[in-house]
Structure formats: C-alpha cells, structure tokens
Amino acid sequence: MGVSPDTCLVDRLRSGSIRTQAYTLAGLPKGRISRGVLGRTLVGVSALGFASLFWPAAPPNIDLPAEATPFRWDADEVLAALEAEFARAGATDLGAATDVLDRLETEGGDLLSRVAGSDDPPFDVLARLSSLQFELAVQGAAHPTLLPRVQDFLVDSRVTLMRAATRWPTDRETHEALYRVLFGGRIALDEALIQAGTDALAPLLHIEDIPSSTPSILVEGVRIHSGDVLLSRGGAPTSALIARGNDFPNTFSHAALVYVDRESGEGTVIESLIETGSVLSTVEEYLESKKHRILVLRLRPDHPALAGDPLLPHRAAEAMVARLDDEHIPYDFAMEWDDASTMFCSEIVFHAFRDTGVTLWPLRSSMSSPGLVSWLAAMGVREFTSLVPSDIEYDPQLRAVVEWRDAPALMDFRLDNAIIDALLEEAERGAELGYAWYALPLARALKLFSVGQSVLGGVPKIPRGMSASTALKVDALVSKVSPAVKDELVSLAAEFREHSGYEAPYWVLVQIAREALAARRESLYPALTVQ
C-alpha cells in the first residue's frame, strides 16, 4: 500500500525536518526551533507572499529598432491651404468646380502614364501625384456629385502604381513613396466623404478584377477566393493603437486568410485573435464582428510562383487550416514574427505563404518612437521590427480587389485615430498607462482563474500570454482613457462644426483631440500618468 503525501508531511513535521529547513531559511542557528519562532517565520513568509501580489513587474529591457524613423507628413501649411481651398470651392458653382476637376484629371493622367512606364520609382512624379489626390478630393468634398469621379481616379492611381511597383526595388524609400500615394489617397477620399455626406459613395468599392484558379465563394456579391488576404479595422481603441502605432500609421489593424473547401464549397476565415489565439471562423462569424472596413488582397496573377502552381494560395490556406485543426496556437503578444509556435494575426498569413515558398512583407515594419515602444513593451511586445498588418497593402506581390467601408461609422473611426495620435504624442513626453496599486492583486487572482479557464477549454478573462499588469494597462486604455477623452472630443468637434459650418478635417481633429486630452488629463490618473 502506498503512503499518502499527507502522512509523509506529518511524519516530517514530527521528525523536525521541515522545522529545521525553516530554521535554516530564516537564518537562525541550527537546533530545536520553538513553535513561536516557526509561527512568526511562516507569518513572515506569508506576508511577503501577500505583499508580492502588489509588487509591480520589472520593466522590460528594450532596444529601439536601428536606423528606423517614423514617417512624417510635415504638411501643416499644405493642409491649411487645402482647408482654405475647400471653403473657396464650396462658394463656387458646380460648373467652375468641374472645370478644376477636368484640369486636375488631365494632369493626373499624364502623371500615371509616366508611372506606368517607369522601371524605377519616379519620386518627383509620385510626390506630385500624392498632392494632386488631395486637390481632387477638395472638389469632391465641396460638390458631392463630383466625388465618384474623384474615387475613380484614386482607384486608377492605385492600380497603376501597384503594377509598376513590381519592377521597383524593395526598400524604405520606395515603401515611403507607395505609402504617401496609397494611404494619402485613402485619407483624402475619407475626408471628402465626411464633408460630402456618407451616402455620396457606395459602401463597396471595386478596385481590380484579379483572376484566380483557386476555389471561391460569393460573399455579398463579391467573389472571394481561397488564399485571399483580408485586412480589416475593428472598432476598439486597441485597434486604433495597432493601426496607428508604427512608423507608417495606417487604417488597418487585423489580417486574416480565407480558405474555401473544394468539396463542400464552405468558406473559413483563418485568424489569430488577442482573446483566443488561433481560430477558424465561418465567413458569417467574421462579418458579424465589428469592423469599420475590409480590404481584400489577392496574389497577383503574373506572380512567378503561380506559373508552376496556380493553386498555391489555396494550398497555403489549406495547410494552415490543417495545422490549426490539430493544434491551438497561442497569440503572440511579443510579435516575434519568425517564431511560429505562437502567432499574432499577420503571422497566420505570413507563415502560411512562406511554407509554400512565397515571402510576403518583404520589408519589415518598425515601431521606433521611444514613447510608442515604451507603451508596446508594457503590453508585452518584444520585437519592434515586425509584420504590421496594414503594411502588406504595399507589397507588390498582391493586388487589391475590393474594399468595403462602413461609411456611417467613419466619423467614429476618425475620432479613435485622433485620440490615439494625441495619446502617442503624450507617450513621447513620458506619459504612461497605469492602474491603481490595489488592482494588481485582484488582476493576478483573475489571471490565475484565467489559466484554469484555458485548461478547461474556455475563453480566459485574461488571454494566455498576457500578464496581469498588461491586462490592467490595456483596460486603462480601453475602459478609462479613450472613452473619457472621446466624450470630450465629441463635444469639442461639435463646437467646431457649429462654428465653422463643416466637419473638422482630420488634421484639425487631432488638434482638438489634444485639447480634449488636456481637459481630462487630471481626472484620468492613475490610468494615464504624465511625467
């Protein structure tokens, strides 16, 4: 018969072995230890253990990415001039605005012809194209009937640019030029749509019809193929932080991969979520989650890898589905993109294609602002040159097919972006996300409970891989800082609209967000601590 552990424990206590060990640990001379000393020792150890629940985690050692700098528009004067031009355009009749649009389109057509015929990036042409897009958008903002023409030109610009980029080098300068035109065109159109009215354009934007040999399904009138990449933007403040918190602030915060079963014809979205890690969702479940916009990307039809295997994107998605059927992959909070044992959203797409010989994200994104790095490090990030979801949009191996936007939610989208931009400026000045000291033990207890939830197959309250202190800082952003600043920002933006007669352009909205943050800063402590 085996001896129970409890019996062994009693015997050891009687023999004095445990008391002797406690005696030694307490730093007392060896010998017989009194019950009082033992009791005080145990109480002391227990007190230290309890106190440790309140002790904050040590700050991580972090290194900034070498030779990386955030992109800066540095266009305050230009943006102010555009705002003034918007006022002038609104005071002119439609005929005069149409004449201006005709002239700009003619110039733009010449610029696109030069881009199409270039074997190297024509940086001067691209710079002018970027500014011309904003000039076009001003006319569409002032006269909504012209906005569809503006959108058509921006689509032509995107298609021409990405086709030419297949011949261009993959380096920082080229990436910056692509970003300036493509992202610049998107924000120009968003600004025009805000001013013209969100019903001025259809929610679904058809960009380019890209053929594919992989299985497909019809989703709300759009043909989606197995191996397509989905970029999206959620409505949470953390989505805004992911989209804006890198050297090339952008729109999208999440990447996913589509798989279509050849036999059943059913579609599956492969993704990794902060709350759960890897997950296989139905298309309906994916669409039900709150998203401001979705961009569909597809491997370009003349990609060399497709010549030998037209079904390569499907095989990439199929292999990833098979892996996730066999194992659950935790979320990669560290953003260590080259380690496939844990994965954040972009890694699902990256590793699926890399395993078939196609390496997406040829230029790794960086997060180099010290304040941003400090915030991300406090949230568990350890790799600051990684696979930012939105940057795959500028990979010439892919083509944009369609983009869906929730136009009525566009103002909310802009508010979240402006708040994050203002908060990141505070981070550069030393501000930190924080929490009340007494919340940490409770969060650590909840983390322990969450571990049990994970073991039992449930969705943990605090995700696997996220520490208790990180959870408190994320909660500070999501539940305290962002909502409070947003309430103030909404009020100030309404005052601007009433005074000026139009919605605040984004660059003005960021200025107002700074005011909103300043008005609420003292009340936000300790969720936001300013040095």
Buried (B, 14 or more C-beta within 10 A) or exposed (E): EEEEEEEEEEEBEEEEEBBBEBBEEBEEEEEEBEEEBBEEBEEEEEEEEEEEEEEEEEEEEBEBBEEBEBBEBEBEEBBEBBBEBBEEBBEBEEEBBBEBBEEBBEBBEEBBEBBEEBEEBBEEBBEBBBBBBBBBBBBBBBBBEBBEBBBEBBBBBBBBBBBBBEEBEEEBEBBBBBBBBBBBBBBBBBBBBBBBEBEBBEBEBEBBEBEBBBBBBEBEEBBBBBBBBBBBBBBBBBBBBBBBBBBBBBBBBBBBBBBBBEEEEEBBBBBBBBEBBBBBBEBEEBBEBEBBBBBBBBBBEEBEBBEEEBBBBBBBBBBBBEBBEEEEBBBBBBBBBEEBEBBBBBBBBBBBBBBBEBEBBBBBBBBBBEBBBBBBBBBBBBBBBBBBBBBBBBBBBBBBBBBBBBBEBBBBBBBBBBBBBBBBBBBEEEBBBBBEEEBBBEBBEBBEEBEEBBEEEEEBEBBBBBBBBBBBBBBBBBEBBBEBBBEBBBEBBEEBEEEEEBBBBBBBBBBBBBEBBEBBBEEBEBBBBEE
